Amino acid sequence: MTTQQRQVVVVVDLGGRQAQLIARRTRALHVYSEIWPLEDVWERSQAVRPQALVLDGNPSEELMTRFTQLGVPTLVVAADLDETELESFLMQQAQCRADWSMASFIEEAVARIKAQVGDGRVVCGLSGGIDSAVSAVLVHKAVGNQLTCIFVDHGLMRLGEPEEVVRFFGQHLQMQLVAVDARQRFLNALAGVRDPEQKRKIIGNEFIRVFEEEARKLGDAAFLVQGTIYPDVIESGIGGALVKSHHNVGGLPEDLTFELVEPLRELFKDEVREVAALLGLPESIVHRHPFPGPGLGVRCLGEVTAEKLEVLRRADAIVTEEIKQAGLYNSIWQAFAILPDVQTVGVSGHERTYAHLIAIRAVNSVDAMTAEWVRLPYDLLERIAKRIVTEVDGVNRVVYDITSKPPGTIEWE
């Protein structure tokens, strides 16, 4: 199935706040869907004719007339999504084909990459997370040794991850891999910066600059692979309101010298995991918890320093280790530690302490657009807290975040 032949069900956000849920539920029925901003519907429908429209909210009579003029089946979802009604509309009224699958996506993605890249040289922003890993494997499948993966150790990764990335991709998969130690460079760029949006943009900018420098050493690389996924695009305000900038969408410098290759740009996170499994990636990557592009830079609140990063890295490793030992890791979407820009009074022995606070966050989600906090067992939370305050110097208090998304986001910054 080519991209031109793919049927598209368009979800139009009219303020009903269910657009992402509707799109994801549509895809769960093996029907491809996209979210189009209202202001783009008329122009985009001239280039891509929708198979159907699903309107998230109450359209005015004037708007409804315009939608009717498009001449495609239309469903208005004004209250909570009725999955049975949605399925009936898509399969019976709109006559959609249930042909959207990750197997067909892989075939399409490889063909698109080959067409875009031709015989050009490609560099991939490899972080070790599932998004960049799947992107790298897809591009390697498409163009082979035209791809060089560049792993930038910005000092903002979890404990042991830099070594794991080099070992797996460079040695096991035998990809061409360049590892760059840029830890001090990123710390210098972030010195004194406290605003989370500014931190994200600095990290994104420095990331690209390192790539440009390394690509020049390679010669003529013209393409840059990034692990952008659909929630990144939506949350970065592409065609909508900004939630937060993602370094691989909203934080790119305007004078970028690469042409971007983004094989996963249309996928939700659970779809990326399915692709990873089909591509034969190991369980340790397929089920690895999501990690933000700016890494620990946005889990270390306030100014980022080497000392604070070390505290956070060690606390985060304890959280992961204990959740794995409890047999809960694969049933939780994300669990991690945060280092707020707060110090609290405590007691050690008979002496007063004034030290860091660690917050623990654990959430379940399907597509990262909404999330529910996880009810971790009290005895597990107690073990994590005791280990952190005992084993991590400079920490005297641990708290647990019980906020869902919305109103909070999954990350604190």
C-alpha positions in Angstrom: 0.0 0.0 0.0 1.5 3.3 -1.0 1.1 6.6 0.9 -1.1 7.9 -2.0 -3.5 4.9 -1.6 -3.9 5.3 2.2 -7.3 6.3 3.4 -7.3 9.1 5.9 -9.9 9.8 8.5 -9.5 13.4 9.6 -10.2 14.4 13.2 -11.1 18.2 13.4 -10.6 19.8 16.8 -13.5 22.1 17.5 -12.7 22.5 21.2 -14.1 19.2 22.4 -10.8 18.1 23.9 -11.0 14.5 22.6 -9.2 14.9 19.3 -6.2 12.8 20.3 -8.4 10.1 21.9 -10.6 9.9 18.8 -7.5 9.7 16.5 -6.0 6.9 18.6 -9.2 4.9 18.9 -9.6 5.2 15.1 -6.2 3.8 14.6 -6.9 1.0 17.0 -9.6 -0.1 14.5 -6.8 -0.3 11.9 -8.0 2.9 10.1 -5.4 5.6 9.7 -6.3 9.0 11.2 -4.8 12.4 11.5 -5.7 15.6 13.5 -6.1 18.6 11.3 -6.4 22.2 12.7 -9.7 23.7 11.7 -8.0 26.5 9.8 -6.1 23.9 7.6 -9.0 21.6 6.7 -10.2 23.3 3.6 -6.8 23.7 2.0 -5.4 20.3 3.0 -8.6 18.5 1.8 -7.8 19.7 -1.7 -4.5 17.8 -1.7 -5.7 14.8 0.4 -9.3 13.9 0.2 -10.5 12.5 3.6 -12.3 9.3 3.7 -14.4 10.7 6.6 -14.4 13.6 9.0 -14.9 13.3 12.8 -15.6 16.6 14.5 -14.6 16.9 18.1 -17.0 19.5 19.4 -20.1 21.4 18.3 -19.8 23.0 14.9 -21.9 26.1 14.1 -24.5 25.8 11.4 -22.2 27.7 9.0 -19.3 25.4 9.7 -21.5 22.3 9.3 -22.5 23.6 5.9 -18.9 23.9 4.9 -18.1 20.4 6.1 -21.0 19.0 4.2 -19.7 20.7 1.0 -16.6 18.5 1.3 -18.8 15.6 0.4 -17.5 13.1 2.8 -19.2 11.3 5.7 -19.1 13.3 8.9 -19.6 12.4 12.5 -20.0 14.9 15.3 -18.6 13.8 18.7 -20.0 16.4 21.1 -19.7 14.5 24.4 -17.7 11.5 25.7 -16.5 9.3 22.9 -18.8 6.4 22.1 -16.5 3.7 20.7 -19.3 1.6 19.4 -20.8 4.6 17.5 -17.3 5.5 16.2 -16.7 1.9 14.9 -20.1 1.8 13.2 -19.6 5.2 11.6 -16.1 4.3 10.2 -16.9 0.8 9.0 -20.5 1.1 7.8 -21.2 4.7 6.9 -17.7 5.8 5.8 -16.8 2.4 4.3 -13.2 2.6 5.7 -10.8 -0.2 5.0 -9.1 -1.7 8.1 -5.7 -1.8 6.4 -3.6 0.4 8.8 -1.0 -1.8 10.4 2.5 -1.5 11.6 3.7 -4.1 9.0 2.4 -1.9 6.2 3.8 1.2 7.9 7.3 -0.4 7.9 7.0 -1.1 4.2 5.8 2.5 3.5 8.4 4.1 5.7 11.3 2.2 4.1 10.0 3.3 0.6 9.7 6.9 1.7 13.2 7.0 3.2 14.7 5.6 0.1 12.8 8.1 -2.1 13.8 11.0 0.1 17.5 10.1 0.7 18.4 8.6 -2.7 22.1 8.0 -2.6 22.8 10.8 0.0 24.7 10.4 3.3 22.5 10.3 6.5 23.3 11.0 10.1 21.0 9.8 12.9 20.5 11.4 16.3 20.8 8.3 18.4 19.9 8.6 22.0 19.3 5.0 23.0 15.6 5.5 23.6 13.0 3.6 21.6 12.1 6.5 19.2 15.6 7.1 18.0 16.4 3.4 18.0 13.5 2.5 15.8 14.2 5.5 13.5 17.8 4.3 13.1 16.9 0.7 12.4 14.3 1.8 9.8 16.8 4.1 8.0 19.5 1.5 8.2 17.0 -1.0 6.6 16.3 1.5 3.8 19.8 2.8 3.0 22.3 0.6 4.8 25.8 2.1 5.2 24.7 5.5 3.9 23.7 5.9 7.6 26.1 7.0 10.3 24.6 7.1 13.8 26.0 9.9 16.0 25.5 9.4 19.8 26.0 12.6 21.7 26.7 12.1 25.4 25.3 15.4 26.7 25.6 14.2 30.3 21.8 14.3 30.7 21.2 10.5 30.4 20.2 7.9 33.0 22.8 5.8 34.8 24.8 3.5 32.5 22.9 4.5 29.3 25.9 5.9 27.4 27.8 2.7 27.7 24.7 0.6 26.8 24.1 2.7 23.6 27.6 2.2 22.3 27.6 -1.5 23.2 24.2 -2.3 21.5 24.2 -0.2 18.4 27.9 -0.1 17.7 28.9 -3.6 18.6 25.7 -5.7 18.4 23.9 -4.2 15.5 27.2 -3.3 13.8 26.0 0.2 12.7 28.5 2.9 11.9 28.5 4.8 15.2 30.3 7.9 16.3 30.2 8.6 20.1 30.8 12.2 21.2 31.6 13.3 24.7 29.9 16.7 25.0 29.0 16.7 28.7 31.0 19.8 29.6 29.7 21.7 26.6 26.1 21.2 27.6 26.8 22.1 31.2 28.4 25.3 30.1 25.5 26.2 27.8 23.0 25.6 30.6 24.9 27.4 33.3 22.6 29.8 35.1 19.5 28.9 33.0 16.4 28.2 35.1 13.5 28.6 32.7 12.3 25.1 31.4 11.5 26.3 27.9 14.8 28.0 27.5 16.6 24.9 28.7 14.7 22.8 26.2 15.7 25.1 23.3 19.3 25.4 24.5 19.6 21.6 24.6 18.0 21.2 21.2 20.2 23.9 19.7 23.5 22.4 21.1 22.4 18.9 20.1 22.1 20.1 16.5 25.3 22.1 16.6 27.2 19.0 17.7 25.7 17.1 14.9 26.7 19.7 12.3 30.3 19.6 13.6 30.5 15.8 13.5 28.7 15.6 10.1 31.3 18.0 8.6 34.0 15.6 9.8 32.2 12.8 7.9 32.0 14.8 4.7 28.8 15.3 2.8 26.0 14.2 5.1 22.9 16.1 4.0 20.1 14.3 6.0 19.4 14.2 9.7 17.2 11.4 11.2 15.2 12.3 14.3 12.9 10.2 16.4 10.0 12.7 16.3 6.6 11.0 17.1 3.1 12.4 16.7 2.5 13.5 20.3 5.7 15.6 20.0 4.2 17.3 16.9 0.9 18.0 18.6 2.3 19.2 22.0 4.9 21.5 20.2 2.0 23.6 18.8 2.3 22.5 15.2 -1.2 23.5 14.1 -2.3 24.1 17.7 -1.5 25.5 21.1 1.9 25.0 22.6 2.1 22.7 25.6 5.9 22.5 25.6 8.7 22.6 23.1 10.2 19.2 22.2 13.8 19.4 21.2 13.2 17.4 18.1 10.3 19.6 16.9 10.1 23.1 18.5 13.7 23.5 19.6 15.5 23.3 16.3 17.6 26.3 15.1 16.2 28.2 12.2 19.4 27.9 10.2 19.4 24.1 10.3 21.7 22.8 7.6 20.2 19.3 7.3 17.1 18.0 5.7 15.1 16.2 8.3 14.2 12.5 8.0 11.5 11.7 10.6 10.2 8.2 9.9 8.0 8.0 13.1 6.4 11.5 12.9 2.9 10.1 12.3 3.0 7.4 15.0 1.8 7.3 18.6 4.1 5.7 21.2 2.4 2.4 21.4 2.6 2.1 17.6 6.4 2.8 17.8 6.7 -0.1 20.3 4.8 -2.4 17.9 7.2 -1.4 15.1 10.2 -2.0 17.3 9.0 -5.6 18.1 8.4 -6.3 14.3 11.9 -5.0 13.6 13.3 -7.5 16.1 14.6 -5.0 18.7 15.3 -6.6 22.1 12.8 -6.4 25.0 15.1 -4.0 26.9 14.5 -1.4 24.2 10.9 -2.3 23.1 9.6 -1.8 26.7 12.1 0.8 27.9 10.2 3.6 29.6 10.0 6.8 27.5 12.7 9.4 28.2 12.4 13.1 27.2 14.7 14.4 24.4 16.3 16.9 26.8 17.0 14.0 29.2 17.6 14.8 32.9 17.9 18.5 31.9 14.1 18.8 32.4 13.9 16.5 35.4 16.5 18.6 37.2 14.4 21.7 38.0 16.1 25.1 38.1 19.7 25.4 37.1 21.4 22.2 35.9 24.7 21.4 37.5 27.0 18.4 37.6 26.3 17.8 41.3 22.5 17.9 40.9 22.6 15.6 37.9 24.6 13.0 39.9 22.1 13.1 42.7 19.2 12.7 40.3 20.9 10.0 38.3 21.5 7.8 41.4 18.0 8.4 42.8 16.4 7.6 39.4 18.4 4.3 39.2 17.1 3.2 42.5 13.5 3.9 41.4 14.0 1.8 38.3 15.7 -1.0 40.1 13.1 -1.3 42.8 10.2 -1.2 40.4 11.8 -3.9 38.3 12.4 -6.1 41.3 8.8 -5.7 42.2 7.8 -7.0 38.8 6.0 -3.8 37.9 8.3 -2.3 35.3 6.5 -3.6 32.1 3.1 -2.7 33.5 4.0 1.0 34.1 4.2 3.5 31.2 6.8 5.7 32.9 8.5 5.8 36.4 11.3 8.1 37.3 12.8 10.6 39.8 12.7 14.4 39.7 15.0 16.8 41.5 13.0 19.9 42.3 14.8 23.1 43.0 14.0 22.8 46.7 15.9 21.9 49.8 14.3 20.8 53.0 15.2 20.4 56.7 15.9 16.9 58.0 17.6 15.0 60.7 20.6 12.7 60.4 21.7 11.2 63.6 21.4 14.0 66.1 22.2 16.7 63.5 20.0 19.0 61.4 20.4 18.7 57.7 19.3 20.9 54.8 19.3 18.8 51.7 17.7 18.0 48.4 14.1 16.7 47.9 13.5 13.9 45.4 10.0 13.4 43.9 8.9 10.1 42.3 6.6 10.0 39.4 4.9 6.9 37.9 2.1 7.1 35.3 0.2 4.9 32.9 -0.8 6.1 29.5 -1.4 4.8 25.9 -0.3 7.7 23.8 1.2 10.2 26.3 -1.6 12.7 25.5 -3.3 11.7 28.8 -2.0 9.8 31.8 -3.1 8.5 35.2 -0.8 8.3 38.2 0.0 4.8 39.3 -1.0 3.5 42.7 2.4 2.0 43.7 2.2 -0.2 46.8 3.1 1.6 50.0 5.8 -1.0 50.9 7.5 -0.4 47.5 7.4 3.4 48.0 8.9 2.9 51.4 11.7 0.8 50.1 12.5 3.4 47.4 12.4 6.3 49.9 14.6 4.5 52.4 17.2 3.6 49.8 17.3 7.1 48.3 17.9 8.9 51.6 20.4 6.3 52.7 22.4 5.7 49.5 22.2 9.1 47.8 24.3 11.8 49.5 22.6 15.1 49.7 19.0 13.9 49.9 16.8 13.9 53.0 13.2 13.7 51.8 11.2 11.8 49.2 7.7 12.6 48.0 5.3 10.9 45.5 3.4 12.8 42.7 -0.2 11.8 42.5 -1.2 14.2 39.7 -2.8 12.9 36.5 -2.5 14.5 33.0 -4.3 16.8 32.7 -4.0 19.0 34.7 -0.3 18.2 35.1 2.0 17.0 32.3 4.0 13.8 32.7 7.3 15.6 33.1 7.6 18.5 35.6 9.2 20.8 33.1 
